[in-house]
Amino acid sequence: TYTDIILQIDKGTIVPKITCISTDKNIFESKALAKAFFVGNPNPFSEQIVKLFGAHATTIVNYAAQQKFVGEMGTTLTLPLEHDGKIITVIVLGLGSDKSNEGIPVENYRRAIGSLVRLAENLKLDTIALQLPFTLVPSVTHAY
């Protein structure tokens, strides 16, 4: 099963209001026109993450290699793709590495979410399907 959330961003306020809706659908099954993924470093495209990309896996991984994206903290990879006859935006958020063997720090997630919200504002996105990391990134503990 999947554990994803849908972020709905209300831009009618000074500070964007974000509503989170949990779903068990595959991220590409959601109606959101933007799909976001957390990845770690040094192996941002683990087998589990690539499996989520489905038919888009080759395109996303090849584009990441072309852009030299390796999942470092604070980096993002954004690309448009055609999916089911619609143009969607795929956003890959780098979390950095697990230097302490205790999981990726919560601060890295906080910063990645902040980057995602700013990116959503710039791209004028109002709904983003976000893959939750603890189910797919091996170095993240459930305690986080």
C-alpha positions in Angstrom: 0.0 0.0 0.0 1.0 3.6 -0.4 0.9 6.4 2.2 0.8 9.7 0.4 -0.7 13.1 1.2 -2.3 15.7 -1.0 -1.3 19.2 -0.3 -3.8 21.9 -1.2 -2.4 25.4 -1.1 -4.8 28.3 -0.5 -3.1 31.3 -2.0 -5.8 33.7 -0.9 -4.0 34.4 2.4 -0.8 36.3 3.2 0.8 33.1 4.3 -0.2 30.2 2.1 -2.6 27.8 3.9 -1.8 24.2 3.3 -4.4 21.5 3.7 -3.1 17.9 3.9 -5.3 15.0 2.8 -4.0 11.4 3.4 -4.6 8.8 0.7 -3.6 5.3 0.0 -3.5 5.7 -3.8 -0.4 5.6 -5.9 0.9 9.1 -6.3 0.3 9.0 -10.0 -3.3 8.0 -9.5 -4.1 11.3 -7.7 -5.7 14.1 -9.6 -3.1 16.6 -8.5 -1.2 18.0 -11.4 2.1 18.1 -9.3 3.7 15.0 -7.8 6.5 15.4 -5.2 8.9 12.8 -3.9 11.5 12.9 -1.1 14.8 11.2 -1.9 18.1 10.8 0.1 21.7 10.9 -0.9 23.9 9.0 -2.0 21.3 6.7 -3.6 18.3 9.0 -4.5 16.7 6.5 -6.8 16.4 3.3 -4.9 14.4 0.5 -6.3 11.4 1.4 -4.2 11.4 5.1 -5.4 11.9 4.0 -9.0 8.9 1.6 -8.7 6.7 4.6 -7.7 7.7 6.4 -10.8 6.2 3.6 -12.9 6.2 4.3 -16.6 8.0 7.6 -16.0 11.0 6.0 -14.2 13.4 6.1 -17.1 12.6 9.7 -18.0 12.9 10.9 -14.4 16.1 9.0 -13.6 17.8 10.0 -16.9 16.9 13.7 -16.4 18.2 13.5 -12.9 21.5 12.1 -14.2 21.7 14.8 -16.9 21.1 17.5 -14.3 23.6 15.8 -11.9 20.9 15.6 -9.2 22.0 13.2 -6.4 19.5 14.1 -3.6 21.7 16.5 -1.6 20.0 18.5 1.1 18.3 21.5 -0.3 18.3 20.5 -3.9 15.2 20.1 -6.1 14.6 18.6 -9.5 11.6 19.7 -11.4 10.4 18.5 -14.7 7.1 18.5 -16.7 5.8 15.1 -18.0 2.8 14.0 -19.9 0.6 11.7 -17.9 -2.8 10.4 -19.0 -3.0 13.2 -21.6 -2.2 16.0 -19.1 1.0 17.8 -18.4 2.1 17.2 -14.8 5.0 18.6 -12.8 7.2 16.1 -11.0 9.2 17.5 -8.1 12.0 15.5 -6.5 13.3 17.0 -3.1 16.7 16.1 -1.9 17.0 15.3 1.8 20.8 14.7 2.1 22.3 11.7 3.8 21.9 9.9 7.0 25.3 10.8 8.6 24.4 9.6 12.1 22.9 6.2 11.2 19.7 7.4 13.1 17.7 8.5 10.1 17.5 11.7 8.1 17.0 14.6 10.5 13.5 16.1 10.8 15.1 19.5 10.1 15.9 18.2 6.6 12.2 17.4 6.0 11.1 20.8 7.4 13.4 22.6 5.0 12.4 20.4 2.0 8.7 21.2 2.7 9.5 24.9 2.9 11.2 24.6 -0.5 8.2 22.8 -1.9 5.8 25.5 -0.7 8.0 28.2 -2.2 8.3 26.2 -5.5 4.5 25.7 -5.5 4.0 29.4 -5.2 6.4 30.2 -8.0 4.9 27.5 -10.3 1.4 28.6 -9.3 0.5 25.1 -8.2 -2.5 24.6 -5.9 -2.5 20.9 -5.3 0.5 18.6 -4.9 0.5 14.8 -4.3 3.4 14.2 -1.9 4.9 10.8 -1.3 5.5 10.3 2.4 9.2 9.4 3.0 9.2 7.0 6.0 7.5 4.2 4.0 10.1 4.3 1.2 13.4 5.8 2.4 15.2 3.1 4.3 17.2 5.4 6.6 14.1 7.2 7.9 12.9 5.8 11.2 9.2 5.7 12.1 9.9 7.7 15.2 10.3 10.7 13.0 
